[in-house]
Amino acid sequence: SKAPIAENLAAAMISLTPWRKDRILVDPFCGSGTIPIEAAMMAANIAPGMNREFTAHQWENIIDKKLWYEAVDEANDFMDINVETDIQAFDIDGKIVKSARENAKLAGVDHLIHFQERPVSQLNHPKKYGFVITNPPYGERIMERREAEELYRAFGMAWRKFPDSWKLYLLSSHTEFERTFGKQADKKRKLYNGMLKCDLFMYLGDK
């Protein structure tokens, strides 16, 4: 599935929240799995770029290859793939969920994420404290505006059943998100998803 958000933006979104590896994280619009995968990599302390190569690897006249090997060894020493996490990724499309699980497997963190086919209207969690960090359809690139607004309304109804101690961080370019969601954000932060100007809507909950 096509990723609607780049890895660096997903990582930035997570970094703008107080979420830590010992806390619950739920993404009800996981798509290709970018946000939960980035969160799992952070939890396991997997360095960015560990699973890829860089053009700079070929600059042997500038950077000794030995330094690259030493950097990778150091990053491997800090990695903890046995860390305990509670990261949950949902999507209404079963094929997309399967694709997200495959992406997590390629990243080496599939064992740290619980994937499930589930519509946002059925979103719930038994615990009293946790985080929802998500990037839903905007009604511009993936879905029509009206369909996106219907999703936001369904999400808003599900969210009202969560305890006030939960926190929500949601990225959208939709100018009427708060109205259709049914609640005004406590804070907003402007971000760009590609060329799209977006807001990170922050619902901070009780401290």
C-alpha positions as CSV (number, residue, x, y, z in Angstrom):
1,S,0.0,0.0,0.0
2,K,1.1,3.5,-0.7
3,A,2.3,5.3,2.5
4,P,0.3,8.5,3.0
5,I,3.0,9.8,5.4
6,A,6.8,9.7,5.2
7,E,8.9,8.0,7.9
8,N,10.6,11.3,9.0
9,L,7.2,13.1,9.5
10,A,5.8,10.1,11.4
11,A,8.8,10.1,13.7
12,A,8.5,13.9,14.1
13,M,4.8,13.5,15.1
14,I,5.7,11.0,17.7
15,S,8.5,13.1,19.0
16,L,6.1,16.1,19.5
17,T,4.1,14.0,22.0
18,P,5.0,12.8,25.5
19,W,4.7,9.2,24.4
20,R,7.3,6.8,25.7
21,K,7.9,3.1,25.1
22,D,6.2,2.0,28.3
23,R,3.0,3.7,27.3
24,I,0.1,2.6,25.1
25,L,0.0,3.8,21.5
26,V,-3.0,3.2,19.2
27,D,-3.2,4.2,15.5
28,P,-6.8,3.6,14.2
29,F,-5.9,4.6,10.6
30,C,-2.6,2.8,10.3
31,G,-2.5,2.5,6.5
32,S,0.9,1.1,5.6
33,G,1.9,1.1,9.2
34,T,4.3,4.0,9.2
35,I,3.4,5.6,12.6
36,P,3.3,2.3,14.6
37,I,6.5,1.1,12.9
38,E,8.4,4.3,13.7
39,A,7.1,4.1,17.3
40,A,8.2,0.4,17.6
41,M,11.7,1.3,16.2
42,M,12.0,4.1,18.8
43,A,10.9,1.8,21.6
44,A,13.5,-0.8,20.5
45,N,16.1,2.0,20.1
46,I,16.7,1.1,16.5
47,A,18.7,3.9,14.9
48,P,17.2,5.6,11.8
49,G,18.6,4.2,8.6
50,M,19.7,0.9,10.1
51,N,17.9,-1.0,7.3
52,R,19.1,1.0,4.4
53,E,22.2,2.1,2.5
54,F,23.4,5.7,1.9
55,T,25.3,7.2,-1.1
56,A,27.8,8.4,1.5
57,H,28.9,4.8,1.9
58,Q,30.7,5.2,-1.4
59,W,32.7,8.3,-0.4
60,E,35.7,6.3,0.7
61,N,38.0,9.2,0.0
62,I,36.1,11.3,2.6
63,I,34.8,8.7,5.1
64,D,36.7,5.6,6.0
65,K,34.6,2.5,5.6
66,K,35.8,1.4,9.1
67,L,33.9,4.3,10.6
68,W,30.6,3.1,9.1
69,Y,31.2,-0.4,10.5
70,E,31.9,1.1,13.9
71,A,28.8,3.3,13.8
72,V,26.6,0.2,12.9
73,D,28.2,-1.9,15.7
74,E,27.6,0.9,18.2
75,A,23.9,1.2,17.0
76,N,23.5,-2.6,17.3
77,D,24.8,-2.5,20.9
78,F,22.1,0.0,21.9
79,M,19.2,-1.9,20.2
80,D,16.7,-3.8,22.4
81,I,14.3,-5.8,20.2
82,N,13.0,-7.6,23.3
83,V,11.5,-4.5,24.8
84,E,7.9,-4.9,25.9
85,T,5.4,-2.6,24.1
86,D,1.7,-2.0,23.8
87,I,1.4,-0.6,20.2
88,Q,-1.8,-1.3,18.3
89,A,-2.5,-0.6,14.6
90,F,-5.9,-0.8,13.1
91,D,-7.4,-0.3,9.7
92,I,-10.8,-1.1,8.1
93,D,-9.1,-2.7,5.1
94,G,-7.8,-6.2,5.7
95,K,-5.4,-6.1,2.7
96,I,-3.9,-2.9,4.0
97,V,-3.4,-4.4,7.5
98,K,-1.6,-7.4,5.9
99,S,0.6,-5.0,4.0
100,A,1.3,-3.0,7.1
101,R,2.3,-6.2,9.0
102,E,4.7,-7.1,6.1
103,N,6.2,-3.6,6.3
104,A,6.7,-4.1,10.1
105,K,8.4,-7.4,9.4
106,L,10.8,-5.8,7.0
107,A,11.6,-3.3,9.6
108,G,12.2,-6.0,12.2
109,V,9.5,-4.8,14.6
110,D,6.4,-6.9,13.7
111,H,6.6,-8.7,17.1
112,L,6.2,-5.3,18.8
113,I,2.9,-4.3,17.1
114,H,-0.6,-5.8,17.3
115,F,-2.3,-5.4,13.9
116,Q,-6.0,-5.8,13.5
117,E,-8.7,-5.2,10.9
118,R,-11.1,-2.8,12.7
119,P,-13.3,0.2,11.7
120,V,-12.7,3.4,13.7
121,S,-16.3,3.2,14.9
122,Q,-15.3,0.2,17.0
123,L,-12.3,1.9,18.5
124,N,-12.0,1.3,22.2
125,H,-9.4,0.4,24.9
126,P,-9.9,-1.0,28.4
127,K,-6.9,0.9,29.9
128,K,-7.4,4.3,31.5
129,Y,-4.4,6.0,30.0
130,G,-2.9,6.0,26.6
131,F,-2.1,7.8,23.3
132,V,-3.8,7.8,19.9
133,I,-1.3,9.1,17.3
134,T,-2.7,8.9,13.8
135,N,-2.8,10.3,10.2
136,P,-6.3,9.7,8.9
137,P,-7.5,10.4,5.3
138,Y,-7.8,14.1,4.5
139,G,-10.4,14.0,1.8
140,E,-7.8,15.3,-0.8
141,R,-5.4,12.5,-1.8
142,I,-7.1,9.3,-0.7
143,M,-10.8,9.9,-0.2
144,E,-13.4,12.4,-1.1
145,R,-14.0,15.2,1.4
146,R,-17.5,14.0,2.5
147,E,-16.2,10.5,3.1
148,A,-13.4,11.9,5.2
149,E,-15.8,13.9,7.3
150,E,-17.9,10.8,7.9
151,L,-14.8,9.1,9.2
152,Y,-14.1,12.1,11.5
153,R,-17.6,12.0,12.9
154,A,-17.4,8.2,13.6
155,F,-14.0,8.7,15.2
156,G,-15.3,11.6,17.3
157,M,-18.2,9.4,18.6
158,A,-15.7,6.6,19.5
159,W,-13.3,9.1,21.1
160,R,-16.0,10.4,23.5
161,K,-16.2,7.0,25.1
162,F,-12.5,7.2,26.0
163,P,-11.4,8.4,29.5
164,D,-10.4,12.0,29.8
165,S,-6.9,10.8,30.6
166,W,-6.2,9.6,27.1
167,K,-4.3,11.9,24.6
168,L,-4.9,12.3,20.9
169,Y,-2.5,13.7,18.3
170,L,-4.0,13.7,14.8
171,L,-2.6,15.1,11.5
172,S,-4.9,16.5,8.9
173,S,-5.1,19.2,6.2
174,H,-8.9,19.3,6.5
175,T,-9.9,22.8,7.6
176,E,-13.2,21.5,9.2
177,F,-11.7,18.7,11.1
178,E,-12.6,20.0,14.6
179,R,-16.2,20.7,13.6
180,T,-16.8,17.3,12.2
181,F,-14.8,15.5,15.0
182,G,-17.0,17.3,17.5
183,K,-14.3,18.8,19.8
184,Q,-11.9,21.7,19.5
185,A,-8.2,20.8,20.0
186,D,-6.3,22.0,23.0
187,K,-3.4,23.0,20.7
188,K,-2.4,22.9,17.1
189,R,1.0,22.7,15.4
190,K,1.5,23.4,11.7
191,L,3.3,20.7,9.7
192,Y,3.7,19.8,6.0
193,N,2.9,16.4,4.7
194,G,4.7,16.7,1.4
195,M,3.3,19.9,-0.1
196,L,0.1,19.7,1.9
197,K,-0.1,22.2,4.7
198,C,-1.5,20.4,7.8
199,D,-2.3,20.8,11.4
200,L,-1.3,18.5,14.2
201,F,-4.4,18.6,16.3
202,M,-3.5,18.0,20.0
203,Y,-6.0,16.8,22.5
204,L,-4.0,16.7,25.7
205,G,-6.4,15.2,28.2
206,D,-5.9,15.3,31.9
207,K,-2.4,15.6,33.2
